[in-house]
Amino acid sequence: MHITNSFVRNTEIQGTEETREIKMDYLMILIPKLLRFLILIAIGFVVSKLGVIKKEGLPTLSGLLINVAMPLLIISIMNQQATSVMDLLEFRRMVGWQLFGYFLLALTGVLVSKLLRLDHRSGNVHRGSMVGGNYAFIVLPLIMTLFTPEDGQQYIPVCSAVDTLTAWTLALSFFSQGVDNGGRSKLAIIGKKFINPIMVAIVGMLILNSLSVRLPEPFLAVSDELGNASLCLGLIYVGAVICYMEKGNLTTIKNSSILTISKLIVVPFVVYLVTSRFMPETESIILMLIAGSPTFTVSCVLAEQYHLDLEYAATNVFLTTTGCLLSIPLLFVLITLV
């Protein structure tokens, strides 16, 4: 019995050491990639300062990315993975835990906004900014860097769908809470935002793959090339957005710093601690990255649309976007210790 117990303990120790080595391998892959992210964001910032990308041109660049490049990237990935409706059913555990992460973000946002005693204009922004994450421009490139098409990347389409659904339902409801919608129902607003090119690409490819219908090769080749280019263009766009943001006052920066710490470190670390008990390592890390993504840049548009605290929204985007370059490596260091 003593020998058996000793063998079990040694096996557990060996397994723990191997897991830590895997996490450190991820960190070593991650750091150079984040440096490239930083360079691309810096390029976007510099060329905007030089006037190459003008402020009035940001909606055009964003429209190109969201309406053309990102949907083509989703088509490319789903074509390679042959993702079908049956695959979605297989990924239901992943979907459930991803929704759990959004629930924690929403709960934390509500509690912290009450503790900070934020007024209506800032409170709406705080809660919406906690839930809405920059999945497309930050998390998606990280998943593609860290994981292979067979071990990690297969979750990109389903996670994209869940992220889009959450952003334009839960996050939007926080931004529009108690706000006059001009006679339009929330359902109509959500429906208009939910039916977008990314969701159309996901649903369309699910149907085509389920029916074993293959798109023409020339179209797939263009999807591969332009989709991959969108990863770099997205980060350049983030740098341009940062360049044109207004600087917040001390109170705004203090509150935004609290949001940044809770959104980028506390909640994603808790998500990893919980999910790692029930899910494989790869899935837990992906869920951690999704929960720890910076605030989506469209939060500034929503704040302006609903006459909320635009300065607070811009500060949240700036601090979380720049802060994720430090928080993501920190998260990987933290998970190696548990």
Secondary structure, DSSP 8 states (H G I E B T S, - for coil): -HHHHHHHHHHHHHHHHHHHHHHHHHHHHHHHHHHHHHHHHHHHHHHHHTTSS-GGGHHHHHHHIIIIIHHHHHHHHHHHHT--HHHHHHTHHHHHHHHHHHHHHHHHHHHHHHHTT--HHHHHHHHHHHH-B-IIIIIHHHHHHHSBTTTBGGGHHHHHHHHHHHIIIIIHHHHTTT---TT--HHHHHHHHHSSHHHHHHHHHHHHHHTT----HHHHHHHHHHHHHHHHHHHHHHHHHHHT-----HHHHHHHHHHHHIIIIIHHHHHHHHHTTTS-HHHHHHHHHHHT--B-TTHHHHHHHTT--HHHHHHHHHHHHHHHHHHHHHHHHHHHT-
